[in-house]
Every structure is written in structure tokens, then in C-alpha cells.
Amino acid sequence: MRKPIPQQPRVRLEDLPTRELIARGVALLSDQNYKDAIDVYKLLLKREPHPDAGWRDSLAKVYLERARQLAQKAMHREAAVLWENIPTLCGQTPQPDLYLDWLLRSGQYAKAMRAYASHAAALPAGGELETLLAALALAGQKEVLQAIPPDAPLRTHLTAAQAALRAYTQGEAEDAVRERLKAISIRSPYRDLRQALAALLKLETDPTGALALVERIPPTSPYQDLVELVRASAAADPARALLALTPAQRELAGLFGLDARQLKLLKDWARLGDRPSDKAKFEFIAANLALFDREQARRACLALLLGYPQGSKTYSNLFGPLPPFEAQQLKALRAEREDDDLDRTLRDWQGCVDLLRHETDPDSRLMAALILRHMAELLRKGDDGWDDGEQLRDCLEQSLRFDPDDRDVYLQLAILYKEVDNDKEYHQWVEQAVKRFPDDPLVLLAAVKTATARKAHKKAAGFAARVLELDPINTKARTVLINAHLAHARKLMRADKYALAEKELDSAGQLERDNARTGIVEINRGLLALQQRQRDLGRRWLREGVRLAGSPLLAWVRLAVETLRLKLEPADFQRDADLSDPRKLNASRTDLLALAQLLNAYREEEVKDLDTVLEDLEKPLQRTIKALTSEDDLLLICESLHQAPHYGLLEYAATRALEVQPERSLFVYYQIYGRAEGDLDLVKDRDYDRLEQAMERATAAKDHRAATSITRFLSQSPFSLPFAPKGRGPAPMPMPIPIPPKMRREIEDMRRELERLPPALRDRMLDQILDELPPDDEFPPGVQRALMKMMLLGGGIEDLLDELPEDLPLPLPGGRGGRGKRRS
Amino acid sequence: MPNPFDLLGVAEDASDDAIKKAYLQRVREHPPERDPDRFQAIRAAYEAIKTRKARLSYRLFHQETPDLAELTTVALRPGDARRRPSEAQVRQLLSQRLTGQK
């Protein structure tokens, strides 16, 4: 619980000495906190009422400023009330025009006109107040009219203003209206009306000219609504501008030249409000159908039926019955929108495909393919780990029957099969993609990968060469091609075909760009020369390779990897390469980060024995890791050591990382994974608890990377639930049952004991074990019994589900899935 | 997303070329450096309908409720006969402005 913050005792203003009170008043004024300043200056005035003290002026000022603040928030009535304190408490009447303005704007006309009479001498002539009073007079505000003295310009100019307005609104000719407007002088309080009427008149013949006229009307003018109407009417897209007007302004929409039906449409639009329901929108379109483009209106109504299915009958009456495909599509979209039953959504979309299945026109076939791909996407999004993706792959495969020209679908299928370790299908889909898209770099790169995986280096090189023909700057293809030549060269070296190997190395060397030489070709040239007993040449090449590698650390790793690939011993070439003892190397942070990148690249090439390569480097790498302080650096190193893998160094790096960032779940995982050498059985009970806590933290923090890594590790448990039906390959994400190692060992012992017993005795013994299970907080007895039985006897998820009592929710780590959500 | 056909000002049966032309025209009118939000909307609209496949996909799966403002704007295209407001309408508008009613 958070410790309560001790509160400062509140000091009453009355208890403050005058000097402090003055200081507070000054501070409040400088903060423009007039509200609190009023209290301070009222108190100061009470303490020192003498006029020389000056508190009256200060109080008048803060009252006025506070009133202004309120008026800016359109709180005109409150502003006027506050102003009224000034004459009472301070004996002053500052800016009576503002006071009048606030009274008028809050509709207190009688009071305003009394103030007008009493402050007449102090009011500025021809200002905003006069314009406001003039507008009220023109609008017919009786209290204002009665209070205006007979000789005031407000009264004397009113008749001319009224005549001009009448002439314009009664449709008099342009010249006649202009004559009337001339009678209003430019200094008249009605001058803004003159300008606004002139603009409205101009609108009829020259909209652009009208815009120029309204520019002269100030933004605070009471005629701003007329200004906005002129602007909207003269806009490039007046209909859109019309919709942006206020309902009051839209009352004058006749200015836009709309007919009666359009004016009704506009009224209906106003009634729709800001967030109309689908029903209201549907009815709006239906009621004004004659004004809309019929096809657009039909599509809009069809889309609205998604949220307003009750409109179906009206839709049929207006546009005819829905064609079967559109009706089915609507059903599927509605199911998808409701998002509570994936099976139903898929069934409804499948219904659409079935309707299109026998159509022969290209659009229908493409639509069927698109729907099937959409279904695959829904399956991917809804994947809760219960199936192995067979349905998803099936959708994609089917889609190619309707539209075989979608490259991405072939590649997706290849990846999906690779994910479930079905190499046969993986290679087959890549091959199909190559057949259909022989000149597509992405497809060819995928083909390079499959060919390399099958050790068909020549084939891989052919594909990569084609990519380079199509895209000469494709670095990935270049690297792949170089590696393919190198791999072939190694194969030839091992078979003692030196001349051919040299040719392959030449090819690899020619492909390398001068600014991206890694030394790997030269190292292989050196090894080849040494194999042919050309000692001097071999040394020269090896030393050149070391130089190009960039640092002694990287050079050693490259030499070690290349020799091991040729089944040679790295140490035998150390002297020839002029490299010192790797255990005494000094590696900088930069060297270490470059090594991490190199290890990652080797992992991508599926190079084995990286742990052996790192063995001799353990001490120098530990020294460099120990000096690292950046969390990002440590993460990069841990990741590559995890991939390599090198357990000792991984544990070391993760331990250092936990010193820098003690709570990070991923580092906890790396440390324990390294310590247990990647074997869950070797995890100590204490570490198991830490791993569980790290998992909880990762889940709570939505750290998917850490959560996934830990889940994968825990799923090594022989008691993990393989959430895939038997015979369909491994599940994408097995869910481990969280059982500590000690208990797992006990269960394993029991399982072995049971296996040794004859069947009849085994069943009895099993029942006894199950009957004696202690109560468990996490699993209900039925679930606990079924899980234990599965763990002791083995078996798949289907056996487990058969054992489970009906309607029991199955608690799973991370809250994924459950029996109730399982798809059929 | 507003209806991409309306946003680009093309018919629903427009060809790839016509859509591209309309897109480039709109980009000229609303270049990204001057009107980045509008440009993004135009770009998204183009991506949604630039190919036959994309258009079919849009027709099959888009679920946004229709943009009534777009539909209504077309229906409200002004005619030539502008009508002047009545004196009462002007007075009413003035009163509403002065008393803060909208």
C-alpha cells in the first residue's frame, strides 16, 4: 500500500499578516488566478479601507479580469454579476461597454438598456456595442428599441437599415436594393448589415465577388451567420459546405438554389443528429430515395442491413429481393461482425463459395478464391492452438483452384507446411510456385532455401543466379549464391577434387563485392592449398582471409567454422593463419556485437557445431560480456548465444544482464535455460519457481517474446498437452502442465512402476492412485483425475477430452482456448 | 474509411487505369507535404481499389457503414434558382446568434 503523503495544514487567509497577503495577491495576479485574487484583495480592502492604500483599484481590476475570463467561456450572465460588484465595493465603473455587452448577450435587455442610459456618456461611440445594439434593434428587440433615445444614430439609421433589408428580402431588383444600401453610411452602427446584404446580393451574379465583400465584416460581428452562409454558398463544393452549417443557418438554404425536395432532405439530415443509428440512416435513404443515385443508395442500404437486419423487407420493396449471393454474403458479414462463433462465420462464408463454385465468369471465380483466403485469415486470427492449421491450409489450397495466380498463397502454404515440419509438402509448394512464377525473386529465394536445405547446392545456385539476373543488387541472393558455391567447393574438397573445388571458389570470389569481402573465400583457398601441400600459398591465403575478417575474434571464428566444415581441426591452422591463442584474445564491445551478428548469420545457414567453435573463446568473451552495461547489447548477445547455442556463455551473459535489468523475464529465462543446458529436466526446483514467476510477469506485461520462449521451454515436459489431433503433426504451441521437476520425477517413477505391472493389476493400482489424489487448487477433481491418468498412461488430447467431465472449463496457461471454444 | 470510389471520384466499374489517373490527380491536389492527412486517406483509398482483385475484395468484405454525407452531398447539388430569405428568417437568424442559440 502506498504511504499517505502528509498534508500541509491549510492556512486561513484571515490568519496571514498583511505583508504576506500582499505578496500572495501579487503572485495570484501574475498567475492570472483572478478568482482567488478577489478574496485576497477583498480582505486587504477590509483591513485597510483608506483610499490611499489602493486596494479598491486592485480589487476592481481583479473583478474585471475575472469577469472577462467568464465571458470568454460564454458565461455572460455570471460575468455581468461579477462586474456589478465593482461599483458596489470599489466605487468604480470600468468598461461599462463590456458590462452592457454581457447583459445583452445573456438576454437581460431591460437591465442592459437601463445601464445604457446611465453609462451613455462613458460608452465609446461607434464601437462593437453599438453594432450589437443595432442588430438587436433590427431583430425587433422591443426593450432595446424603446430605450434608444430618438436622436441617437441607432434610432436615426434604423429606418434605412430596415428598408434595405426589406428591399432585399422582398426580391427587389439589384439596383433598387443597392440604392437602399447607399442610405446606410459607413460609420453607421448598421454598416455590417450593409456589407452583409451587399454580399448576399452579389452572390446572385458573382459568388467570388461576394466572398471579397464579407472579408470586411469583423469576426465578432452579429452578422457572422450571414457571412458563413455567403462563404458556404460561394464554396467550391457548396453542398458539402451546406452540411457543415448550423441548423439555424441551414434555414436559409434557399440561398443555395435548392428545390423543395432538397430542402426537405436537408431537414431530414438535420434530424439525423451526430451519431445516427443504422436504422435512422436506412430510413433517411429510403425516405429520400428519389434524390439519390439509385445504385449508390442500394449499396448503402445493403451495407446498413448488416446492422439493421429488420430493414430487409423495406429493402426488397425498394430494390427487389436480394440475390442469393448477396443474401449469403450479408449473413456471413453479420456473423463475422458478431464475432462470437467462428464456426458459424466460416460456414456462412463457405455458403458463399458454394454459390460461386459452378460459376464460370472470371469475377465469380476470383471472388470464391478471395473468400477462401479470407476464411484462412479468419482461421489464422482465431487460432487458439487447438488445431494444426489443416483447415487453414485446406482453404488456401482450395483457393488456388479458383485463382491459381496468387504467388503469396503458394509461399504461405510452403511456410505453413514448414511450420508443421512437413518438408515434403513444403518443398512441393515451393516447386509449384517456381513453376508458375519462374521469374519472381521472392519465389526464387524461397526455392534457394529449400534446395539448400536438401543440400542441392547446384540447384540453389541456379535459382540464386537467376535472382541476381533479375535483381543485381539483391544482397540476399548474392550471399546465397556465394554460399552455394562455397558449399559445393567444400564437397569437392572433401572428395579430393581440388581443381573443381578451385573453380567453385573462383566463382564465389567473383561474386563477392569488394566492399563486402568477409575472408571466407580466402580462408577456403588457403585450406585448399594446404590440402594440396602448397604451404606458402596456403599461408598467404589464410592470412589474407584473417585480414579481411575484420578482427582476430571474427577471424578465429571464421577459420574454426570453415575447418570444422571440412572435418579438420581449427588449431592445426592457427599458426599458418598467424592467429594467436584464442583463449588469450582481447575482444572489444564492437567485436562482440559483430560476433553476435555472425553467429546469427551462421544459424540461418544452419551451420552446426557453433558451440564447439565458441569453446576456446569462452574466457575472452566472458571478459567482454562482463564490461557490457547496455540492456540492448546484452539482449543481442543472449539471443545469439541462445540460438548458437552455447549454454555456459548464455548463462554468463544472462546473469550479467540481470545485474543490469534484474526483473526482465527474458533474461531470467535465458539464465535458467543456459544453466539447465536447454533441458527442462535439469532445471532446479528454485529455478522452476523463478521461471513460473517470470512467465506470470511476462504475461501481465504482454511481453509475448518472453512468454513464448518460456512456454516453448516448458513444453519440453513429457507432460505437456499436445493440442493437436493424433497423426496431424506437432501442435504449433504445446501447452505445458505446470508441474515442478521434483513432482515430474515422482510421476515418471510411478509411470515406470505401472508399466511393469500386469494389465489387471495395473488398472487397480491406477484407480487407487487416482482415488488418493490430494485436492488441487487449480484443477477440479474430474480434470485433475483425467490429467493424471493421461500423464501416467500416456495418450493424446482426444483421450484426455474423453475422460473430462462434460461442461468443465479447462484452465490453460495464459487463458487461451477452453473446451467450450473448441472448433469442431 | 470513406468510400474509396467517392474519395477518388471514380465510378465503381472504373478500370485500373482510370483509378490510377484519378489517384494521381487527387495527389496533385493534396500533396503529402501540404495536406498529409488527406494524402494518407487518398493513398489508402487507392490501395483499397487499385486492382480488380482489390475492388472485388473491397466489395466482399468491407463492413464500414456508408458515408451518408457523401451520398447526401450529391443529392444536394444546388440549382440555379437561388431564393432570397424572408425578412423574418433574417431576423430569426440574428436573434438566435445574439441570444447564443444555434
Contacts between the chains, C-beta under 8 A, distances in Angstrom:
chain1	res1	chain2	res2	distance
A	74	B	100	6.7
A	76	B	100	8.0
A	104	B	98	7.2
A	105	B	98	7.1
A	105	B	99	7.8
A	105	B	100	6.7
A	107	B	99	5.4
A	132	B	98	7.2
A	135	B	94	5.5
A	135	B	98	6.2
A	136	B	98	5.9
A	138	B	91	7.2
A	138	B	94	6.6
A	139	B	91	5.0
A	139	B	94	4.2
A	139	B	95	4.6
A	139	B	98	6.5
A	140	B	91	5.8
A	140	B	95	7.9
A	141	B	95	7.6
A	141	B	98	8.0
A	165	B	87	5.9
A	165	B	90	6.3
A	166	B	87	5.9
A	168	B	84	6.3
A	169	B	84	5.8
A	169	B	85	6.2
A	169	B	86	5.5
A	169	B	87	4.2
A	169	B	89	7.8
A	169	B	90	6.3
A	170	B	87	7.4
A	171	B	84	5.9
A	200	B	84	7.4
A	203	B	82	6.9
A	204	B	82	5.7
A	222	B	94	6.3
A	222	B	97	5.7
A	222	B	98	5.7
A	223	B	94	7.4
A	224	B	97	6.8
A	225	B	93	5.0
A	225	B	94	7.6
A	225	B	96	7.7
A	225	B	97	5.2
A	226	B	90	7.5
A	226	B	93	7.2
A	233	B	78	7.9
A	233	B	82	7.7
A	237	B	73	7.1
A	238	B	78	5.3
A	239	B	72	7.7
A	239	B	73	4.3
A	239	B	74	7.4
A	239	B	75	7.9
A	239	B	76	3.9
A	239	B	77	5.7
A	239	B	78	6.7
A	240	B	69	7.3
A	240	B	73	5.0
A	242	B	76	6.0
A	243	B	69	5.8
A	243	B	72	6.6
A	243	B	73	6.6
A	243	B	76	7.4
A	246	B	102	4.7
A	247	B	102	6.8
A	248	B	92	7.7
A	248	B	93	5.9
A	248	B	96	4.8
A	248	B	97	7.8
A	248	B	101	7.1
A	248	B	102	5.6
A	249	B	93	7.1
A	251	B	85	7.8
A	251	B	89	5.9
A	251	B	92	7.2
A	251	B	93	7.0
A	252	B	85	4.4
A	252	B	89	5.6
A	252	B	90	7.7
A	252	B	93	6.6
A	254	B	82	7.2
A	254	B	83	3.5
A	254	B	84	7.3
A	254	B	85	6.3
A	255	B	82	5.6
A	255	B	83	6.9
A	255	B	84	7.3
A	255	B	85	6.6
A	256	B	76	7.8
A	256	B	78	4.4
A	256	B	82	6.8
A	257	B	78	4.3
A	257	B	79	4.1
A	257	B	80	5.8
A	257	B	81	5.2
A	257	B	82	4.5
A	257	B	83	7.3
A	258	B	76	6.6
A	258	B	78	6.2
A	258	B	79	6.7
A	259	B	79	6.1
A	259	B	81	8.0
A	262	B	75	6.9
A	262	B	76	5.6
A	262	B	79	8.0
A	265	B	72	6.8
A	265	B	75	5.9
A	265	B	76	6.7
A	266	B	76	6.7
A	269	B	68	7.9
A	269	B	72	5.7
A	272	B	68	7.4
A	276	B	68	7.7
A	278	B	65	6.3
A	281	B	65	6.9
A	281	B	66	7.4
A	281	B	68	5.7
A	284	B	68	6.9
A	285	B	68	7.5
A	285	B	71	7.1
A	288	B	75	6.8
A	291	B	75	3.9
A	292	B	71	5.7
A	292	B	74	7.1
A	292	B	75	5.3
A	293	B	71	7.6
A	293	B	74	6.2
A	295	B	12	7.7
A	296	B	71	5.9
A	296	B	74	7.5
A	297	B	71	6.8
A	299	B	12	8.0
A	299	B	66	7.1
A	300	B	66	3.7
A	300	B	68	7.3
A	300	B	71	5.9
A	303	B	63	7.7
A	303	B	64	7.6
A	303	B	65	6.2
A	303	B	66	5.0
A	304	B	65	6.4
A	304	B	66	6.7
A	306	B	63	6.4
A	306	B	65	7.9
A	307	B	65	6.8
A	329	B	60	6.7
A	333	B	61	7.4
A	333	B	63	5.9
A	336	B	63	7.6
A	337	B	63	6.1
A	363	B	52	7.8
A	363	B	56	6.4
A	366	B	52	7.3
A	366	B	53	6.2
A	366	B	56	5.7
A	367	B	56	5.5
A	367	B	60	6.2
A	370	B	53	7.0
A	370	B	56	6.0
A	370	B	57	5.2
A	370	B	60	5.9
A	370	B	61	7.9
A	371	B	60	6.5
A	374	B	60	7.3
A	374	B	61	6.0
